[in-house]
Amino acid sequence: MSEALAENRKAYFNYEIVETFEAGIELKGYEVKSVKTGRSNIAGAFATIKDNQIWLTGADILPYQQKNTPSYYDPTRSRRLLLNKKEIAYLIGKLRSEHLTLVPLKLYNKGGRIKVELGLARGKKQFEKREVIKKRETQREIRRTLKS
């Protein structure tokens, strides 16, 4: 896996990632150029199921060249994710039975194609988030005292 083009760092804080999947994403040509230059944002995005297909909703891919982009272009449109039928069936079953959600973790380039790393996630409660913050702060304090 190569360097990430866009990351959803907040997902690791808000969710407990149970399992990860790699999916292709259906993009237009100018969207591919835009993603490769880092003009994309997947923070706050999520995956939904429509007609036994999985769609990425809420991802923001800005136009590569504003003047050369079609006037009807919507940067936050839903984009289809490309997975095998077995993977889709497995994910649909998990999402419906175990009350999990599908969150994009990162966009990256693999063999000239844009891929999305999806995380099958369970939402964290508020007290779990507070514990993570406390642990992080104590680790910082320990590092500071060791440096001195």
C-alpha positions in Angstrom: 0.0 0.0 0.0 1.4 3.3 -1.0 1.1 6.7 0.7 -2.3 7.9 1.7 -3.9 10.6 -0.5 -6.6 11.4 2.1 -7.1 10.1 5.6 -10.0 10.1 8.0 -8.0 10.3 11.2 -11.1 11.2 13.2 -12.6 7.8 12.4 -10.1 6.0 14.8 -11.2 8.4 17.6 -15.0 8.1 17.0 -15.2 4.4 16.1 -13.7 1.1 17.2 -12.6 -0.5 13.9 -13.6 -4.2 13.8 -12.4 -5.1 10.3 -11.0 -3.4 7.2 -11.6 -3.9 3.5 -10.1 -2.6 0.3 -12.5 -1.3 -2.3 -12.1 0.4 -5.6 -14.0 3.7 -6.2 -15.8 4.8 -9.4 -14.6 8.2 -10.3 -14.6 10.5 -13.3 -11.3 11.4 -15.0 -11.0 14.8 -13.5 -11.9 13.4 -10.1 -8.9 11.0 -10.3 -6.6 13.9 -11.1 -8.0 15.8 -8.2 -7.6 13.0 -5.7 -4.0 12.3 -6.8 -3.1 16.0 -6.2 -4.6 15.7 -2.7 -7.8 17.8 -3.2 -10.1 15.4 -1.5 -11.5 15.0 2.0 -13.2 11.9 3.5 -13.6 13.2 7.1 -17.3 12.8 7.9 -17.9 10.5 5.0 -19.7 7.1 5.3 -20.8 4.2 3.2 -24.5 3.3 2.5 -26.3 0.5 0.8 -28.6 1.1 -2.1 -29.8 -1.7 -4.4 -27.3 -4.2 -3.2 -24.4 -1.9 -4.0 -22.2 0.1 -1.6 -22.0 3.9 -2.1 -19.6 6.4 -0.5 -21.6 9.4 0.7 -20.2 12.7 2.0 -16.7 12.5 0.5 -15.7 15.9 -0.8 -13.6 15.8 -4.0 -12.9 19.3 -5.2 -12.5 20.0 -9.0 -9.0 19.6 -10.4 -9.3 22.7 -12.6 -12.3 24.9 -11.7 -12.7 26.3 -15.2 -12.5 23.0 -17.0 -14.9 21.1 -14.8 -18.5 20.7 -16.0 -20.9 23.2 -14.6 -23.2 20.4 -13.2 -20.3 18.8 -11.2 -21.2 18.1 -7.5 -18.1 17.6 -5.3 -20.0 15.7 -2.6 -22.0 13.4 -4.9 -22.3 9.7 -3.9 -19.7 7.4 -5.6 -20.1 3.7 -6.1 -17.6 1.5 -4.3 -16.3 -1.6 -6.2 -16.3 -4.8 -4.2 -16.9 -8.5 -4.9 -20.4 -9.8 -4.6 -19.4 -12.0 -1.6 -17.8 -9.0 0.1 -20.9 -6.9 -0.5 -23.2 -9.7 0.9 -20.9 -10.1 3.9 -20.9 -6.4 4.6 -24.7 -6.1 4.2 -25.2 -8.9 6.7 -22.8 -7.4 9.2 -24.3 -3.9 8.9 -27.9 -5.1 9.5 -27.3 -7.7 12.2 -24.6 -6.2 14.4 -25.5 -2.5 14.2 -22.1 -1.6 12.7 -21.3 1.2 10.2 -19.0 1.4 7.2 -16.5 4.2 7.4 -13.8 5.2 4.9 -10.4 5.3 6.6 -8.1 6.4 3.7 -7.9 7.0 0.0 -4.7 5.8 -1.6 -3.1 4.9 -5.0 -2.4 1.3 -5.8 -1.1 0.3 -9.2 -2.4 3.5 -10.8 -5.9 3.0 -9.3 -7.5 4.9 -6.5 -8.5 2.6 -3.6 -10.5 3.2 -0.5 -9.8 1.5 2.8 -13.1 0.9 4.5 -13.5 0.1 8.2 -16.4 -1.9 9.6 -16.8 0.1 12.8 -18.7 0.3 16.0 -19.4 3.7 17.5 -17.6 4.6 20.7 -19.4 5.9 23.7 -18.4 9.3 25.2 -16.6 7.8 28.2 -14.5 5.7 25.9 -13.4 8.8 24.1 -12.5 10.5 27.3 -10.4 7.5 28.4 -8.4 7.7 25.1 -7.8 11.5 25.7 -6.6 10.8 29.3 -4.2 8.0 28.1 -2.8 10.3 25.4 -2.2 13.1 27.9 -0.5 10.9 30.4 1.8 9.5 27.7 2.7 13.1 26.7 3.5 13.9 30.4 5.7 10.8 30.7 7.6 11.7 27.5 8.1 15.3 28.7 9.5 14.1 32.1 11.8 11.6 30.5 13.2 14.3 28.1 14.1 16.6 31.0 
